[in-house]
Amino acid sequence: MIIFKVSAPGKLILYGEHAVVYGKTALAASLDLRTTLVFEELGAEELNIYLSLPKITLAETVSIKRIEDHFFQNTVSKNEGNSDDFYQHVRNFVDQLRYKDSSRKLAVEAFFYLFVTILKTTKLQIKPFHIYINTELSVSSGLGSSASFAVCLTTCFLHYVNQRRNIATELDKEQLDVISKHALNCEKIMHGNPSGVDNAICTYGSIVEFRKNECLQPITDAKSMRVLLVDTGVPRSTKCLVERLALLKETYPKVFDPILEAMDNVSLEALNIIKRMKDLLDTDTERLNEFYVKLLILIDVNQHLLSSCQVSHPTLDGICAKVRKHSLRAKLTGAGGGGFAYVLLLPDTSDETIQEITNTFVKQGYGVTLTNLGGPGVKIENRYNA
């Protein structure tokens, strides 16, 4: 029996969200919060595949015969895996499962899109299996939960095919590129016109410089940074917020093109600072603090630019105002409109200050998580404690 575990990190966009959709620079970092997938092949007496996602209360059972009849009877060619026609074919299949909740429907569409796309490149027969996926990330909040989900699924199916063929899965640059590409196609199902930064950071990890349609550039040996993640609990749609800014840009190009250009310059300046920080000794606290102060200023500027693009929210603005009292800065991360803000902590921010900020936001009903940036990307464990 084949059994293994896959995990992938969430992501935090430090600077440049929304602008990155238009080819501008973004800086993103992997989070020390992960999505975990457990794959277990079942006995031949089983006739179904099982998908469990407790985070969105999804438990689906689908017969193998039903999958084979819909996808593997030569009704769709092998070359249609990235086509609109193939996605429609997937949608037609999932529609038969009669989901009323859009998040569950999209998750199942993504599952079958990736599963069939990858399996159709082989002549392997479908065997029964169970996939269990859970996450430390909040869903639909700007921390890359959907990308982390897509990266886990892609890696799972590629590794499963390799296991069936007795081929070792090496997560080298070439394989990671394949994973990221598949995950991006999956992200398009859930978000319409994603930039590609989420799937990239969830695949490769680290802190990266990113531009759409270009190779990401990891910032190796970047200083570890601590952040407070503040969950407003306000739901929002990435797709709707991206479309809103697109309409504003189309209607007022002379207004919003310069704003997007300013965001690009903010990201480039922050990139320069983070690279210069690498060479500092941890004992050089004075210089290190100077760089952090500059990063805080750029966080403030980026947040105001995003607000002018109408993608902030009163809860996010309130969070930014409150942390200023502690000489810190915060900004939205991801699509905005609710979701999460992050607070960049200084190297010498005391535990007492962190606790005071945390208590303030918890009293307002927000979730608060202290975490680190820049950890590893997707991982596979062939042996683990279940």
Beta strands, then each sheet from edge to edge (+ up, - down):
strand 1: 3-15
strand 2: 26-41
strand 3: 48-53
strand 4: 58-63
strand 5: 129-135
strand 6: 207-210
strand 7: 217-218
strand 8: 226-231
strand 9: 329-333
strand 10: 340-344
strand 11: 367-372
strand 12: 379-381
sheet 1: 4+ 3- 5- 2+ 1- 12+
sheet 2: 4+ 3- 5- 2+ 6- 7+
sheet 3: 9+ 10- 8+ 11-
end
